[in-house]
């Protein structure tokens, strides 16, 4: 499904431990990645880096099957507030693309369909569901495309869980607070329950996802109460982000402590009354999670073209290097970048985690709030533009003016919150040290490069060999991953017990 150029093929071979193929490609193309070739020549006979940090296949496989939506939510973090499709010539994941990831599905317990767009706009949903009837299948939907006939089809296809997304009266969310939309929404929730009885089925279980902002946080308790009256006992709460930065002041992050206290009081009340209300990070409050609930549990798959699918290993903003992002083979799940991510999460202090993890909207809300405030403050950094400095440094590096380039790259790191730019600057500082054959200093910079810009392929390839040259002398005991499957299966078992 993925086409790689020569450089990406070399890097992919390294990161998936196929050093024989990488050596062949480097030998056949001696002018390609010479610094990487020199590092590779120095590791003969050494152990593969972090090879013990492997994991079983993920229990949750998440597909984003639709890239169109006509609901027009102003809060949409994908950009559908001002458009109805993401890609010009690509609307939905094809059955062929779905089938190519069947090896991952076979070893999973849960298959989730959620939307960058509106999930039920995919014409292939019944095809997909027909192939996974032995799995716990979950669909997220606004409910807008749902008809009685489609509901019957979903019941016949043995969909296990149907999660509606709805946000109450807020003008930012689904339906923009329109009274007719709200009335129709709850009617559709009732449809599902009535049709289940008519068809003598307990499936799908109905749950609700609410995106919370300062616009609707004061009606959150009433919204949960209404959901309970319509038979919903499981609710997840997402904090709003927005594609339109002008809406930042309406997010909970603009006044986080105040919003958190209001929301937590609501969650405490309803959880004590028997409704299961959780924040998307699997906690029952808007407090930070002690560990990531997605790492080693979660594989997300997003189509980006008729021939390309992009994989992810979390539910946040962390992206994997392009050379492995297709996850066309099982080797990618235990490739070096994913092993290194496990090392950072399970064997290292929390300050070593990637910056996207340290500021995750799902597990580190306070850090995310602080970063959002800084990025939306409107203050202009003092001094020269970091990007201009970065470009000057890049030109100096091309001219092999190592000292001048080093000085300017270090300067480009100051006075801004652009993690990607910082990561790329650290990468170039690492390459400068490689040219000087200072491997310990190079490794320090490459570690910082992937901490700030985790998807940097070549930084990971260099780091791969530098860790082989000087492996950690002692690795702390690996902390256990978060058992997300146990929590979800307990809720599912509870539903079965109450409805069988």
Order of alpha helices (4+ residues) and beta strands (2+ residues): alpha-alpha-alpha-beta-alpha-alpha-beta-alpha-beta-alpha-beta-alpha-beta-alpha-beta-alpha-beta-beta-beta-alpha-alpha-alpha-alpha-alpha-alpha-alpha-alpha-alpha
